[in-house]
Amino acid sequence: MAITGGNSGIGAATARAFAAEGARVAICARRDAEGRAVEAAIRADGGEAWWAPVDVRDAAQVERWIGAVAARWGQVNVLFNNAGIFMTPGAIEEITVANFADMMQTNVAGVFHGMKYALPRMRAQGGGVIINMASVAGHRGFANTAHYNASKHAVIGLTKAAAVAHARHGIRVVSISPLAVDTPMLRESFAHQGLQAEAVAASLVTPRIMRAEEMAASVMMLADPRSVVTGIDLDVTDGQLA
């Protein structure tokens, strides 16, 4: 199991969940200290984990990391392209060109890089599963996060294209779309906008903020080797997209 953005939030919760079930977990992200802490926590619980600092915006770093995972454990069975950023909300005319470019390079190119270098290895080994992190913002328009919306629409498009192209090789490609999940990134966004979690939760179809562990459970379900699900974006918004 290989996870980008595995140093916190949904990525860290997913790494812990897979390790608890006996999976060997490779995690990467940009922040080294946080990643090492996740690795140490998994090992302390008796799991097998390997951390590496990787910037998914850099194709060469992702290529080396995927190759290192395969060299370490023989193959890459599951890749969770989870790394992403949520830039400062604002109207389109307020979003800087640099911020838009960073959003696309992280949230879209990062997913592309993971698929680009994992897919050939999965074909060679006879199959695998790729799970991409999308969002409710990949389905709805939000006036103050156009750059984030665009990135998550793109992730869903990449997922569908890759699923069609690689189904014949025994490779399943899916994505998940959460809503509000209690992660450091969400708390930072709320703080910037002056929002209270309780008020946001009250406005939702199911009035609560979801937990990272719930997202991890959905990733595990999609990664099940007995599954035939591919080419879908899984609604994990607790009813918001219904």
N, C-alpha and C positions, 0 to 999 in steps of 0.2 A: 504494500500500500504506500503510495507516494502522495504527499499533500503539500501544495504551495500555500503560503500564508498560514503555516501551521504553528505559528508562535503565540497566537492568542485567539480569543473569540471562538467562532465556529470551527476554524481549522484545528485549534488546540483540543477542543471538545471531541472532534472527530478522531483525532490521533489517539486520544485516551480511550475512546470507545472501541476502536479497532484493536488496539493493543490489549485491552482487557479480554478480547475474544481470541487472543493468541496470534494476531497478525503481526508481522514485522513491519514497522512503520518508519518511513523516511519523511522528514519534514524539512521545509525550507522557508525562508522569508528574509527580509532585510535586517531586522533587528536581532542581533546576535545574542544578547544577554537573555532576552525573552525566550528565544528558541532553545537555548541551552537549558533553561529552567524547565521547559516542557519535556525535553529529552530526559533530564534527570528525574523528574517526577514519574514518568512512565517506567523508567528503569527501577526506581525505588519500589514501585508496585509490582515488580517482577516481569514487566513487559520488555519487548525488544524495540528500541528506537534509535534512530540515527539522525542527527541534526546537521544541516549545512547552511551557511549564509548564502543566499541567492537573491539577486534582483531579477524578477521575472521580466522586466522591461528589456533586459539584455539577452538576446537570443543565444549568444555563446555560453553564457552562464547556465541557462536552462539546459542546453544541449549537454554540457559537461555533467550537470547534476543527474539528468536522466540516465546518462551513460554510467555514472558512478553507482546509481541505485541498481541498475541491471548487473553491473560487475560484482557488486556486493552480494546480491541475493539471487542472481541467475536470470531474473526476469522482472518485468513491471506488470503486475496483474491488474492493478487498479490505480488510476491517477485521478485525484480530486484537485481540479484547477480552482482553488478557492481564493487565492491572493487577489486583493482589490483595495481600492481607496474610495473614500467619499469626500469629495472636495467641498469647499465652502459654498453653501447654497446662494443663489442669486439669479436674477433675470439674465437672459442670453446676452444682452448688451453689457452686463456687468462682469461676465465670466471672461477672464483673461485668456489670451491665446495660449499662453504657457500652461495654464491650469487645464484647459481643454485637451491639449496635447498630452499632458501627463496622465489624465484620466483615460484617454484612449490607449496610451502605451501600456499602462498597467492593467486595466480591466479587460481590454480587448486583445492587444498584442500579447499580453502575458498568457492568456488562454490559448491563443494561436500557437505561441512558442511551445507550450506544453504538449499540445496535440501534435504539432509538427514532428517533434522528436520522440514522442511515445508511440505514435501510430506504426512506424516501420518496425519497431521492436515487438509490438503486439502482433502484427501480421506474421513476423518470423516465428513467434512462439505459439501461434495458432489461436489467438484471441485475447480479449481483455475488456476492461470497462473504463470509460472516461466519463467523469461527472464534472460538469462545469457550473460555477456559481453565477446564476442570473439574479433576478429580483422581481418584485412586484412592479418595479420601475421599468422592466422590460415589456410590460403589458399596458401600463397606464401612463398618461402624461402628467407630470408634476411641474407646475409653472416655474419653480425656482431651482430645479435640478436637471435642466435640459442635457447637460453634459453627461451626468450619471445615467439618465434615461437612455440616451443614445448608446452608451457603452453596453448597457444590459440588453437592449434590443439586439445589438450586434452579437452578443454572446449566444443568444437563443438562435440567431441565424446561423452562426458557425456550428452550433450543436446539430441542428437539423441537416445541414449539408454534409457534415462528417459522418453522421449516422447512415445516411443513404449511401455514401461512397464506400463505407467499410463494413456494412452488414454482412456482405458475402465472405468477409474474412474472419467472421466470428467475433467482431468487435462491436460492442454496444456503446453508444454515445448519448448521454442524457444531460439535462440540466435541472436545477432546482431554483424556485423563486420564493424566497422568504419575504416577509413583511418587516415588522419591527422585532428584532431579536436583541436581547440584552447582551451587548458586546461593548468593548471600549470605543469602537468607532461610532456606534449609535449614541452612546452617552456623550461623546465629544460633540456630535452633531446637535443633540438636544441642548447642550450647554451653550453652544454658539448661537443658537436661535432663541435662547431663553425659554425653552419648552420644558414642561414638567412631564415626566413619564406617566404619571397617573392621569393627567389630562389627555395625553395622546391615546393612552389605552382606552379611555372612556369613549373615544370617538370611533373605535374600531368595531367591526361586526362581532368579533369575539373580544370583549373588552379586557385585554391583557397584553403585556409584552411577553413574547415567547422567549424560550431559553435555548442557549446554544446546544445543549444536550438533545433537545428535540430535533434540531436540524441534523445532528450527528446520526440519530436513529433513522432519519429519512435517507441519508447517504448510505448507511449500511444496508437498508432495504434495497436500494437501487444497485448496490454492488454485489448482491447475492448471485453467485454463479448459476443458480437455477433459473434466474429470471430471463425472460425473452423481451423485456421492455427496452426499446431503443427509439431515438428520435423524438422524445417527448420533453417538455418542460414540466416538471412536477410542481403543482401548486401546493406550497407549504405555508400559506398565508392564514391558515385557520379560518377560512371562509371569506376572506376579503375579496377574492377574485370570483366568487360564485355568482 
